[in-house]
Amino acid sequence: MSSFKNIQIADFTYELPDSRIAKYPLANRDESKLLLWQNGKISQDTFKNIPQFLPKGSLLVFNNTRVIHARIFFRKETGAKIEIFCLEPVDPVDYQIAFQETEKVTWKCMLGNAKKWKEGILLKSIEIKGEVVEIEASKKEQIGNSFEIEFTWTGGFSFAEIIEHAGTLPIPPYLNRETEDSDEETYQTVYAKINGSVAAPTAGLHFTEPVILQLSEKNISTCEITLHVGAGTFQPVKSDTILGHDMHHEKVIIPKSILEDLLAAPGKIIAVGTTSVRSLESLYWLGLQLENKKYFTNMPEVLQWEPYKNEASISVKKALQNLVYYMERTGQKELQFSTQVIIVPGYDFKLINGMITNFHQPQSTLLLLISAFLGEDWRKVYDYALENDFRFLSYGDSNLYLKD
């Protein structure tokens, strides 16, 4: 790992004027600009034309996570405003089960104005389907900078309904504005299905139904996985070197049928978004764990530096086969795991041959991931984008990176 641990974060920066950050999306998602990078050559087009640039026989992998109304505001009797930002379920730990609960759940949360809530229960009244619902929030314990919060409520509604009506959709902090009604539609992908994210997998925001229809007409296959994007995606790298950065964990769900699709893919595997990149690449390291007789007793996980400490001693096909065999033995229809993997320059990509992504913040782990794929060409790509009036970050323009 010695060649990676001294990577200087200051080497991965660029000048991003606030005026270049897209505060709102375009009226038509697929009218955004598309920057094309293929083996060092850079050009541009419009996103709605992306199917013509994708190699025939490719398999596009989408992240179908849906952004939840994770921000819930309460007021104490004193008038103090407390924000509870739901990150992930603790009891029950399974997302789908947690959202189906009808009386009580416990979530790992961040608190806004936490100093004003030292004790007691927070109360909130909302209305669902004409019925008044009372919600109580109680603080269980603090773990680092987050808290375990227990929610209880009346009415027999599912927690999915509770959070949908009680909470607010979170949008990225760098937009420097409050959530608006329009964000309810524009900050979700058109294929979002599975509740759980606190941030959108923004590379997918450019897709429309007509563009997706064109993919099949061009003999390009698609499949869906789920990675619930955590708030850590916005966490800045504060250390001088990447070794000092503690990468966040995120939950991934991949059906067995998708593993089989990956095994059978005749052409290039192209990830839609960095979340799909991290999910797919994590599969190799899980398959290697099984090869090395590391059996999963709890939820499988890929730790931050695992790819840099272990020799990649088997093929991608063998790694995926190991996972399929494991699921057949255990009778599982979907693989649920946690990934903390960090992808930095020098990483050898295993599964993906290309990616669709947005432009990322300076000195971020996402920019490091891009650099790992493009090498030093990441500077040329970002310089080109700045010189040609591309829009940046979550609501900005798109990129397609392809390697032979």
C-alpha positions as CSV (number, residue, x, y, z in Angstrom):
1,M,0.0,0.0,0.0
2,S,3.0,2.2,0.3
3,S,2.6,3.6,-3.3
4,F,-0.9,4.9,-2.4
5,K,-0.8,6.1,1.1
6,N,1.3,9.2,0.3
7,I,-1.1,10.6,-2.4
8,Q,-1.3,14.3,-1.7
9,I,-4.9,15.6,-1.7
10,A,-3.6,19.1,-2.8
11,D,-2.6,17.5,-6.1
12,F,-6.2,16.9,-6.9
13,T,-7.7,20.3,-7.1
14,Y,-8.9,22.8,-9.7
15,E,-10.4,26.3,-9.6
16,L,-14.2,26.0,-9.5
17,P,-16.0,29.4,-9.5
18,D,-19.3,29.4,-7.8
19,S,-20.9,30.6,-11.0
20,R,-20.0,27.3,-12.6
21,I,-21.9,25.2,-10.1
22,A,-25.4,24.4,-11.5
23,K,-27.9,25.5,-8.8
24,Y,-30.8,24.1,-10.8
25,P,-31.0,21.4,-13.6
26,L,-31.9,22.1,-17.2
27,A,-35.6,22.0,-18.0
28,N,-35.0,18.9,-20.1
29,R,-32.7,16.4,-18.4
30,D,-31.2,14.9,-21.6
31,E,-30.3,18.3,-23.1
32,S,-27.3,18.6,-20.8
33,K,-23.9,18.7,-22.4
34,L,-21.9,15.4,-22.7
35,L,-18.1,15.4,-22.5
36,L,-16.7,12.3,-24.2
37,W,-13.3,10.9,-23.3
38,Q,-12.1,7.8,-25.1
39,N,-8.5,6.7,-24.8
40,G,-7.2,10.2,-24.4
41,K,-9.4,11.9,-27.0
42,I,-11.9,14.6,-25.8
43,S,-15.0,15.8,-27.6
44,Q,-18.5,17.0,-26.7
45,D,-22.1,16.4,-27.7
46,T,-25.5,16.3,-26.0
47,F,-26.5,13.7,-23.5
48,K,-29.6,12.6,-25.5
49,N,-27.2,11.3,-28.1
50,I,-25.2,9.1,-25.7
51,P,-26.6,5.8,-27.1
52,Q,-24.6,6.3,-30.3
53,F,-21.4,6.5,-28.4
54,L,-21.8,3.4,-26.4
55,P,-20.2,0.2,-27.9
56,K,-22.7,-2.3,-29.1
57,G,-23.2,-5.2,-26.8
58,S,-22.4,-3.1,-23.7
59,L,-24.0,-3.6,-20.4
60,L,-25.0,-0.4,-18.6
61,V,-25.3,-0.8,-14.8
62,F,-27.7,1.7,-13.1
63,N,-28.1,2.4,-9.4
64,N,-31.9,2.4,-8.7
65,T,-31.8,3.8,-5.2
66,R,-34.3,6.5,-4.3
67,V,-33.6,9.6,-2.2
68,I,-35.7,9.7,0.9
69,H,-37.0,12.7,2.8
70,A,-34.2,12.3,5.3
71,R,-34.4,15.7,7.0
72,I,-37.0,15.9,9.7
73,F,-37.4,19.1,11.7
74,F,-38.8,19.2,15.2
75,R,-39.5,22.1,17.6
76,K,-38.9,21.9,21.3
77,E,-41.3,23.6,23.7
78,T,-38.7,26.3,24.1
79,G,-39.0,27.0,20.3
80,A,-35.6,25.6,19.5
81,K,-35.5,24.0,16.0
82,I,-33.8,20.5,15.9
83,E,-33.0,18.8,12.7
84,I,-32.8,15.0,12.6
85,F,-31.0,13.8,9.4
86,C,-31.7,10.1,9.0
87,L,-28.7,8.2,7.6
88,E,-29.4,4.5,7.9
89,P,-31.5,2.0,9.9
90,V,-30.2,0.4,13.0
91,D,-33.2,-1.6,14.3
92,P,-34.2,-3.3,12.1
93,V,-31.0,-2.9,10.1
94,D,-32.5,-4.0,6.8
95,Y,-33.7,-1.0,4.8
96,Q,-36.8,-2.7,3.3
97,I,-37.9,-4.1,6.6
98,A,-37.3,-0.7,8.4
99,F,-39.4,1.1,5.9
100,Q,-42.2,-1.4,6.4
101,E,-42.3,-1.0,10.2
102,T,-45.6,0.5,11.5
103,E,-44.8,1.5,15.1
104,K,-41.2,1.9,15.9
105,V,-37.7,2.1,14.3
106,T,-34.2,3.2,15.3
107,W,-32.0,5.1,12.8
108,K,-28.4,6.4,12.9
109,C,-28.8,10.1,12.4
110,M,-27.0,13.4,12.4
111,L,-28.4,16.2,14.5
112,G,-28.6,19.9,13.7
113,N,-28.6,22.1,16.8
114,A,-27.9,19.1,19.0
115,K,-26.7,21.3,21.9
116,K,-30.4,22.4,22.3
117,W,-31.6,18.8,22.8
118,K,-29.9,17.4,25.8
119,E,-32.8,15.3,27.1
120,G,-36.4,14.5,26.7
121,I,-38.6,13.5,23.7
122,L,-39.3,15.5,20.6
123,L,-42.8,15.7,19.3
124,K,-44.2,16.4,15.8
125,S,-47.7,16.2,14.4
126,I,-48.4,15.5,10.7
127,E,-51.3,14.6,8.6
128,I,-51.5,11.5,6.4
129,K,-54.6,10.7,4.4
130,G,-56.7,13.0,6.5
131,E,-55.5,11.4,9.8
132,V,-53.4,13.2,12.4
133,V,-50.2,11.3,13.2
134,E,-48.1,11.9,16.3
135,I,-44.4,11.2,16.0
136,E,-42.0,10.9,18.9
137,A,-38.2,11.0,18.7
138,S,-35.9,10.0,21.5
139,K,-32.1,10.0,21.7
140,K,-30.6,6.6,22.5
141,E,-26.9,7.0,22.3
142,Q,-24.1,8.9,20.6
143,I,-21.7,7.2,18.3
144,G,-18.9,9.5,17.1
145,N,-20.6,12.4,15.4
146,S,-23.9,10.7,15.0
147,F,-26.7,9.5,17.2
148,E,-29.1,6.6,17.4
149,I,-32.6,8.0,17.4
150,E,-35.7,6.0,18.1
151,F,-38.9,7.0,16.3
152,T,-42.4,5.9,17.4
153,W,-45.7,7.0,15.9
154,T,-49.4,6.5,15.8
155,G,-51.8,5.5,13.1
156,G,-50.3,2.2,11.9
157,F,-48.6,3.8,8.8
158,S,-45.3,2.5,7.5
159,F,-42.1,4.3,8.3
160,A,-41.8,4.9,4.5
161,E,-45.1,6.9,4.7
162,I,-44.0,8.7,7.9
163,I,-40.7,9.9,6.5
164,E,-42.3,10.8,3.2
165,H,-44.8,13.1,4.9
166,A,-42.7,14.3,7.9
167,G,-39.4,14.9,6.2
168,T,-37.8,17.0,3.6
169,L,-35.7,15.9,0.6
170,P,-32.1,16.7,1.2
171,I,-30.2,18.4,-1.6
172,P,-26.4,18.9,-1.7
173,P,-25.1,21.6,0.7
174,Y,-23.0,23.3,-2.0
175,L,-26.2,24.4,-3.8
176,N,-26.6,26.9,-0.9
177,R,-30.4,26.9,-1.1
178,E,-33.4,25.3,0.5
179,T,-35.2,22.3,-1.1
180,E,-37.9,23.4,-3.5
181,D,-40.9,21.6,-4.9
182,S,-39.2,21.1,-8.2
183,D,-36.4,19.1,-6.6
184,E,-38.9,16.4,-5.7
185,E,-38.8,15.3,-9.3
186,T,-35.5,16.6,-10.6
187,Y,-33.4,15.2,-7.8
188,Q,-34.6,11.6,-8.5
189,T,-33.6,9.5,-11.4
190,V,-36.4,8.4,-13.7
191,Y,-35.7,4.8,-12.7
192,A,-35.4,5.3,-8.9
193,K,-37.2,2.5,-7.0
194,I,-35.6,1.5,-3.7
195,N,-35.9,3.9,-0.8
196,G,-32.7,4.5,1.1
197,S,-30.3,7.3,-0.2
198,V,-29.7,10.7,1.3
199,A,-28.1,11.9,-1.9
200,A,-29.0,11.1,-5.5
201,P,-26.7,9.0,-7.8
202,T,-26.4,12.1,-9.9
203,A,-24.9,10.6,-13.1
204,G,-28.3,9.0,-13.7
205,L,-30.2,12.3,-13.5
206,H,-29.6,12.9,-17.2
207,F,-31.4,9.8,-18.4
208,T,-35.0,10.1,-19.7
209,E,-37.4,7.3,-20.9
210,P,-36.7,8.1,-24.6
211,V,-32.9,7.8,-24.0
212,I,-33.4,4.5,-22.2
213,L,-35.6,3.2,-25.0
214,Q,-32.8,4.1,-27.5
215,L,-30.4,1.9,-25.6
216,S,-32.3,-1.3,-26.4
217,E,-32.6,-0.2,-30.0
218,K,-28.8,0.1,-30.1
219,N,-28.4,-3.5,-28.7
220,I,-27.2,-2.1,-25.3
221,S,-28.3,-4.0,-22.3
222,T,-29.1,-2.5,-18.9
223,C,-29.4,-3.8,-15.3
224,E,-30.0,-2.3,-11.9
225,I,-28.2,-2.6,-8.6
226,T,-28.8,-0.7,-5.4
227,L,-26.3,1.4,-3.4
228,H,-27.8,3.6,-0.8
229,V,-25.8,6.8,-1.0
230,G,-24.8,8.2,2.4
231,A,-24.0,11.7,3.6
232,G,-20.4,10.7,3.5
233,T,-20.4,11.3,-0.2
234,F,-20.1,15.1,0.6
235,Q,-17.5,14.6,3.3
236,P,-14.4,16.6,2.4
237,V,-11.0,15.1,2.6
238,K,-9.4,17.1,5.5
239,S,-6.1,15.2,5.7
240,D,-3.0,16.1,3.7
241,T,-2.7,12.6,2.4
242,I,-5.4,10.1,1.4
243,L,-4.2,7.7,4.1
244,G,-5.6,10.0,6.8
245,H,-9.1,10.0,5.3
246,D,-11.7,7.6,6.8
247,M,-14.0,6.5,4.0
248,H,-17.7,6.1,4.7
249,H,-19.5,2.8,4.6
250,E,-22.5,2.3,2.2
251,K,-25.0,-0.5,1.8
252,V,-25.2,-2.4,-1.5
253,I,-27.9,-4.8,-2.7
254,I,-27.2,-6.9,-5.9
255,P,-29.6,-9.6,-7.0
256,K,-28.1,-13.0,-7.9
257,S,-29.6,-12.6,-11.4
258,I,-27.4,-9.4,-11.9
259,L,-24.3,-11.3,-11.0
260,E,-25.2,-13.8,-13.7
261,D,-25.8,-10.9,-16.1
262,L,-22.3,-9.6,-15.4
263,L,-20.8,-13.1,-16.0
264,A,-22.6,-13.4,-19.3
265,A,-22.0,-9.8,-20.5
266,P,-20.6,-10.1,-24.1
267,G,-19.2,-6.6,-24.3
268,K,-18.1,-3.7,-22.1
269,I,-19.5,-3.1,-18.6
270,I,-20.2,0.6,-18.2
271,A,-21.2,1.9,-14.8
272,V,-23.7,4.7,-14.5
273,G,-22.2,6.8,-11.7
274,T,-19.4,6.4,-9.2
275,T,-21.8,4.6,-6.9
276,S,-22.2,1.8,-9.5
277,V,-18.4,1.8,-10.0
278,R,-17.7,1.2,-6.3
279,S,-20.4,-1.4,-6.1
280,L,-19.2,-3.4,-9.1
281,E,-15.5,-3.2,-8.1
282,S,-16.3,-4.3,-4.6
283,L,-17.7,-7.6,-6.0
284,Y,-14.3,-8.7,-7.1
285,W,-12.9,-8.3,-3.6
286,L,-15.8,-10.1,-2.1
287,G,-15.2,-13.0,-4.5
288,L,-11.6,-13.0,-3.6
289,Q,-12.5,-13.2,0.1
290,L,-14.4,-16.4,-0.7
291,E,-11.5,-17.8,-2.7
292,N,-9.2,-17.2,0.3
293,K,-11.6,-19.1,2.5
294,K,-13.0,-16.0,4.3
295,Y,-16.6,-17.0,4.9
296,F,-19.3,-14.5,5.6
297,T,-20.6,-14.8,9.1
298,N,-22.3,-11.4,9.3
299,M,-23.0,-8.9,6.5
300,P,-20.1,-9.1,4.0
301,E,-18.0,-6.0,3.7
302,V,-15.1,-4.6,1.7
303,L,-12.9,-2.4,3.8
304,Q,-11.2,0.8,2.6
305,W,-7.7,-0.4,1.8
306,E,-8.5,-4.0,1.0
307,P,-7.7,-3.7,-2.8
308,Y,-4.2,-2.3,-1.9
309,K,-3.3,-5.0,0.7
310,N,-4.3,-8.1,-1.3
311,E,-3.0,-9.6,-4.4
312,A,-5.6,-9.9,-7.2
313,S,-4.9,-13.6,-7.7
314,I,-8.0,-14.7,-9.5
315,S,-9.9,-13.6,-12.6
316,V,-13.1,-11.5,-12.5
317,K,-15.0,-14.4,-13.8
318,K,-13.8,-16.6,-10.9
319,A,-14.6,-13.9,-8.4
320,L,-18.2,-13.6,-9.7
321,Q,-18.6,-17.3,-9.9
322,N,-17.6,-17.6,-6.2
323,L,-20.3,-15.2,-5.3
324,V,-23.0,-17.0,-7.3
325,Y,-22.0,-20.4,-5.8
326,Y,-22.1,-18.8,-2.3
327,M,-25.6,-17.5,-2.9
328,E,-26.7,-20.9,-4.3
329,R,-25.3,-22.7,-1.2
330,T,-27.0,-20.2,1.2
331,G,-30.2,-19.9,-0.8
332,Q,-29.9,-16.1,-1.1
333,K,-31.6,-14.3,-4.0
334,E,-29.7,-11.1,-3.4
335,L,-26.3,-10.2,-2.1
336,Q,-26.3,-7.5,0.6
337,F,-23.0,-6.1,1.7
338,S,-21.3,-3.0,2.9
339,T,-18.5,-1.3,1.0
340,Q,-16.0,1.2,2.3
341,V,-13.7,0.8,-0.7
342,I,-11.8,3.9,-1.8
343,I,-10.6,4.1,-5.4
344,V,-7.5,6.2,-5.9
345,P,-4.8,6.6,-8.6
346,G,-3.0,3.3,-9.1
347,Y,-6.1,1.2,-8.6
348,D,-6.5,-1.5,-11.2
349,F,-10.2,-1.6,-12.3
350,K,-11.5,-5.2,-12.5
351,L,-15.1,-5.1,-13.8
352,I,-15.7,-1.8,-15.5
353,N,-14.5,-0.6,-18.9
354,G,-16.3,2.7,-18.8
355,M,-18.4,5.1,-16.7
356,I,-20.9,7.8,-17.0
357,T,-20.4,10.5,-14.4
358,N,-20.8,14.1,-13.5
359,F,-18.1,16.6,-12.6
360,H,-16.9,16.4,-9.0
361,Q,-15.7,18.8,-6.3
362,P,-12.0,19.6,-6.0
363,Q,-10.1,17.5,-3.5
364,S,-12.8,14.9,-3.2
365,T,-12.7,11.1,-3.1
366,L,-14.8,11.1,-6.2
367,L,-12.3,13.2,-8.1
368,L,-9.6,10.7,-6.9
369,L,-11.8,7.9,-8.4
370,I,-12.0,9.7,-11.7
371,S,-8.2,10.2,-11.7
372,A,-7.8,6.5,-11.1
373,F,-9.6,5.8,-14.3
374,L,-8.3,8.7,-16.5
375,G,-4.8,9.1,-15.1
376,E,-3.4,12.6,-15.6
377,D,-6.0,13.1,-18.3
378,W,-8.5,14.1,-15.6
379,R,-6.8,17.6,-15.7
380,K,-7.4,17.8,-19.5
381,V,-11.0,16.8,-19.0
382,Y,-11.7,19.4,-16.3
383,D,-9.8,22.1,-18.1
384,Y,-11.8,21.4,-21.3
385,A,-15.0,21.5,-19.4
386,L,-14.2,24.8,-17.7
387,E,-13.1,26.3,-21.1
388,N,-16.2,25.2,-22.8
389,D,-18.9,26.3,-20.4
390,F,-19.9,23.0,-18.9
391,R,-22.0,23.1,-15.8
392,F,-20.6,21.4,-12.6
393,L,-21.6,19.1,-9.8
394,S,-25.0,17.4,-9.0
395,Y,-27.2,19.4,-11.4
396,G,-24.5,19.9,-13.9
397,D,-23.4,18.3,-17.2
398,S,-22.3,14.7,-17.9
399,N,-19.2,12.7,-18.9
400,L,-18.7,9.4,-20.7
401,Y,-15.3,7.8,-20.2
402,L,-14.4,4.8,-22.3
403,K,-11.4,2.5,-22.6
404,D,-10.7,-0.1,-25.2
